[in-house]
Amino acid sequence: MGSQEPRYWRINKKWPVRAIWVMALGALLYLILRPMYCDYTDRARLAEIIVLSSSAKDEVAQALLAAPGKPVSLNAEQFLPAVMKIHSSSGDLIELAYRNITSKGEIQIFSPQLGVMLVLTPHLAGKEVSWTCWGSPTSNVPAMCRGEQLSAAP
């Protein structure tokens, strides 16, 4: 009995090997799953930018309904701030380096921090304006900006 090792010592010797296997498995799962989910926060920020651009969409819709077929002459700087009140992953406020409203009423937005260009396009049908959204690169934009129709403006 004096020459035998205690039973708990054999369990403790296996602990480092098991810990290494668990860490390796965790690292492997992280590397596999990270690319699938890493863009969600940027997509959420872009969706928030689209929501915050609703005043510009309303103004464009009013201009299109007031004078159908005529060019829209609105200044994007009045409706879209240069710095959004949304924080990037680094904690900085998100800047809109390029914001423009074309004569057709398209709202164009570019954010260098997110690396995405958004284009909101109005479609006039009778007395109703509907919007489509397009963004590039498509892997970084929310599902609503892959050519799908957005809600109609009153």
VOZATI-806868 format. One record per residue (C-alpha): residue number from 1; x, y negated, z. Coordinates in Angstrom, 2 decimals. Example, Ala and Ser with C-alpha at 12.3 -4.5 7.8 and 13.67 -1.06 7.14 Angstrom:
# VOZATI-806868
+-----+---------+---------+---------+
: pos :      xx :      yy :      zz :
+-----+---------+---------+---------+
:   1 :   12.30 :    4.50 :    7.80 :
:   2 :   13.67 :    1.06 :    7.14 :
+-----+---------+---------+---------+
# end
This chain:
# VOZATI-806868
+-----+---------+---------+---------+
: pos :      xx :      yy :      zz :
+-----+---------+---------+---------+
:   1 :    0.00 :    0.00 :    0.00 :
:   2 :    2.87 :   -2.39 :    0.61 :
:   3 :    4.33 :   -1.95 :   -2.89 :
:   4 :    1.11 :   -2.65 :   -4.79 :
:   5 :    0.33 :   -6.15 :   -6.04 :
:   6 :   -2.84 :   -7.71 :   -4.76 :
:   7 :   -5.70 :   -7.48 :   -7.25 :
:   8 :   -6.28 :  -11.25 :   -7.47 :
:   9 :   -2.73 :  -11.79 :   -8.77 :
:  10 :   -3.49 :   -9.86 :  -11.97 :
:  11 :   -6.50 :  -12.10 :  -12.65 :
:  12 :   -4.44 :  -15.25 :  -12.07 :
:  13 :   -1.73 :  -14.09 :  -14.51 :
:  14 :   -4.30 :  -13.96 :  -17.32 :
:  15 :   -5.63 :  -17.45 :  -16.61 :
:  16 :   -3.03 :  -19.41 :  -18.68 :
:  17 :   -3.56 :  -17.17 :  -21.72 :
:  18 :   -7.34 :  -17.56 :  -21.50 :
:  19 :   -7.02 :  -21.32 :  -21.04 :
:  20 :   -4.88 :  -21.58 :  -24.18 :
:  21 :   -7.46 :  -19.57 :  -26.16 :
:  22 :  -10.31 :  -21.76 :  -24.92 :
:  23 :   -8.39 :  -24.97 :  -25.78 :
:  24 :   -7.50 :  -23.62 :  -29.24 :
:  25 :  -11.11 :  -22.66 :  -29.89 :
:  26 :  -12.30 :  -26.10 :  -28.73 :
:  27 :   -9.79 :  -27.85 :  -30.97 :
:  28 :  -10.86 :  -25.71 :  -33.92 :
:  29 :  -14.54 :  -26.49 :  -33.35 :
:  30 :  -13.71 :  -30.20 :  -33.04 :
:  31 :  -11.85 :  -30.17 :  -36.37 :
:  32 :  -14.69 :  -28.33 :  -38.08 :
:  33 :  -17.58 :  -30.38 :  -36.70 :
:  34 :  -16.00 :  -33.85 :  -36.60 :
:  35 :  -16.29 :  -34.61 :  -40.34 :
:  36 :  -20.00 :  -33.78 :  -40.26 :
:  37 :  -20.86 :  -36.22 :  -37.50 :
:  38 :  -18.21 :  -38.96 :  -37.61 :
:  39 :  -20.15 :  -41.25 :  -39.99 :
:  40 :  -23.34 :  -41.44 :  -37.95 :
:  41 :  -22.32 :  -44.50 :  -35.94 :
:  42 :  -21.36 :  -46.44 :  -39.08 :
:  43 :  -24.63 :  -45.38 :  -40.71 :
:  44 :  -26.51 :  -46.63 :  -37.67 :
:  45 :  -24.68 :  -49.97 :  -37.87 :
:  46 :  -25.57 :  -50.28 :  -41.56 :
:  47 :  -29.21 :  -49.47 :  -40.83 :
:  48 :  -29.16 :  -52.24 :  -38.24 :
:  49 :  -27.71 :  -54.66 :  -40.81 :
:  50 :  -30.61 :  -53.77 :  -43.12 :
:  51 :  -33.08 :  -54.47 :  -40.33 :
:  52 :  -31.36 :  -57.78 :  -39.51 :
:  53 :  -31.59 :  -58.79 :  -43.18 :
:  54 :  -35.40 :  -58.78 :  -42.98 :
:  55 :  -35.59 :  -62.59 :  -42.94 :
:  56 :  -33.75 :  -62.72 :  -46.28 :
:  57 :  -36.08 :  -60.01 :  -47.65 :
:  58 :  -39.12 :  -62.00 :  -46.52 :
:  59 :  -37.85 :  -65.19 :  -48.19 :
:  60 :  -37.10 :  -63.36 :  -51.45 :
:  61 :  -40.53 :  -61.72 :  -51.39 :
:  62 :  -42.22 :  -65.10 :  -50.89 :
:  63 :  -40.22 :  -66.63 :  -53.74 :
:  64 :  -41.09 :  -63.74 :  -56.06 :
:  65 :  -44.78 :  -63.88 :  -55.19 :
:  66 :  -44.93 :  -67.69 :  -55.53 :
:  67 :  -43.38 :  -67.72 :  -59.01 :
:  68 :  -43.37 :  -64.27 :  -60.66 :
:  69 :  -40.87 :  -63.95 :  -63.50 :
:  70 :  -38.91 :  -67.05 :  -62.50 :
:  71 :  -35.36 :  -66.93 :  -61.12 :
:  72 :  -34.95 :  -66.86 :  -57.35 :
:  73 :  -32.73 :  -69.66 :  -56.07 :
:  74 :  -31.99 :  -68.90 :  -52.42 :
:  75 :  -28.77 :  -69.29 :  -50.50 :
:  76 :  -27.84 :  -66.06 :  -48.68 :
:  77 :  -25.85 :  -67.94 :  -46.05 :
:  78 :  -29.10 :  -69.41 :  -44.70 :
:  79 :  -30.57 :  -65.99 :  -43.96 :
:  80 :  -27.59 :  -63.69 :  -43.45 :
:  81 :  -24.99 :  -64.72 :  -40.85 :
:  82 :  -21.29 :  -64.28 :  -41.60 :
:  83 :  -20.89 :  -62.33 :  -38.35 :
:  84 :  -23.59 :  -59.88 :  -37.26 :
:  85 :  -24.28 :  -59.28 :  -33.58 :
:  86 :  -23.30 :  -55.64 :  -34.00 :
:  87 :  -20.07 :  -54.24 :  -32.62 :
:  88 :  -17.80 :  -52.02 :  -34.70 :
:  89 :  -16.11 :  -48.92 :  -33.28 :
:  90 :  -13.12 :  -51.08 :  -32.29 :
:  91 :  -15.40 :  -53.43 :  -30.34 :
:  92 :  -15.19 :  -56.35 :  -32.78 :
:  93 :  -18.28 :  -58.01 :  -34.21 :
:  94 :  -19.05 :  -56.88 :  -37.75 :
:  95 :  -18.35 :  -59.48 :  -40.42 :
:  96 :  -20.15 :  -59.81 :  -43.73 :
:  97 :  -17.41 :  -60.93 :  -46.09 :
:  98 :  -19.75 :  -61.13 :  -49.08 :
:  99 :  -23.45 :  -61.94 :  -49.00 :
: 100 :  -25.38 :  -63.08 :  -52.02 :
: 101 :  -28.94 :  -63.37 :  -53.35 :
: 102 :  -29.01 :  -63.07 :  -57.14 :
: 103 :  -31.46 :  -64.81 :  -59.48 :
: 104 :  -33.42 :  -61.52 :  -59.66 :
: 105 :  -33.73 :  -61.50 :  -55.86 :
: 106 :  -31.21 :  -58.75 :  -55.16 :
: 107 :  -29.57 :  -59.09 :  -51.77 :
: 108 :  -25.91 :  -58.02 :  -51.91 :
: 109 :  -23.95 :  -57.45 :  -48.69 :
: 110 :  -20.35 :  -56.27 :  -48.21 :
: 111 :  -18.71 :  -55.49 :  -44.87 :
: 112 :  -14.95 :  -54.88 :  -45.00 :
: 113 :  -14.93 :  -53.38 :  -41.49 :
: 114 :  -17.38 :  -50.68 :  -42.52 :
: 115 :  -16.10 :  -50.56 :  -46.11 :
: 116 :  -19.60 :  -50.51 :  -47.58 :
: 117 :  -21.44 :  -52.52 :  -50.22 :
: 118 :  -25.24 :  -52.67 :  -49.87 :
: 119 :  -27.68 :  -53.86 :  -52.53 :
: 120 :  -31.35 :  -54.41 :  -51.62 :
: 121 :  -33.44 :  -54.67 :  -54.80 :
: 122 :  -37.00 :  -56.07 :  -54.83 :
: 123 :  -39.73 :  -54.64 :  -57.07 :
: 124 :  -42.82 :  -56.76 :  -57.73 :
: 125 :  -46.03 :  -54.84 :  -58.32 :
: 126 :  -49.10 :  -57.08 :  -58.38 :
: 127 :  -49.24 :  -58.93 :  -55.08 :
: 128 :  -46.83 :  -56.60 :  -53.31 :
: 129 :  -43.04 :  -56.49 :  -53.13 :
: 130 :  -41.32 :  -53.19 :  -52.40 :
: 131 :  -37.60 :  -52.69 :  -51.86 :
: 132 :  -35.02 :  -50.09 :  -52.78 :
: 133 :  -31.63 :  -49.89 :  -51.18 :
: 134 :  -28.38 :  -48.72 :  -52.71 :
: 135 :  -25.00 :  -48.43 :  -51.01 :
: 136 :  -21.49 :  -47.36 :  -51.85 :
: 137 :  -19.79 :  -45.13 :  -50.86 :
: 138 :  -22.88 :  -42.96 :  -50.45 :
: 139 :  -21.24 :  -40.82 :  -47.77 :
: 140 :  -21.15 :  -43.84 :  -45.44 :
: 141 :  -24.63 :  -45.25 :  -45.97 :
: 142 :  -27.84 :  -44.22 :  -44.25 :
: 143 :  -30.33 :  -42.04 :  -46.13 :
: 144 :  -32.55 :  -45.06 :  -46.78 :
: 145 :  -29.82 :  -46.56 :  -49.02 :
: 146 :  -29.48 :  -43.75 :  -51.47 :
: 147 :  -32.08 :  -45.13 :  -53.87 :
: 148 :  -35.12 :  -44.40 :  -51.75 :
: 149 :  -37.93 :  -46.90 :  -51.44 :
: 150 :  -38.09 :  -49.09 :  -48.33 :
: 151 :  -41.19 :  -50.56 :  -46.75 :
: 152 :  -43.20 :  -53.16 :  -48.63 :
: 153 :  -43.09 :  -56.82 :  -47.64 :
: 154 :  -46.39 :  -58.68 :  -47.07 :
+-----+---------+---------+---------+
# end
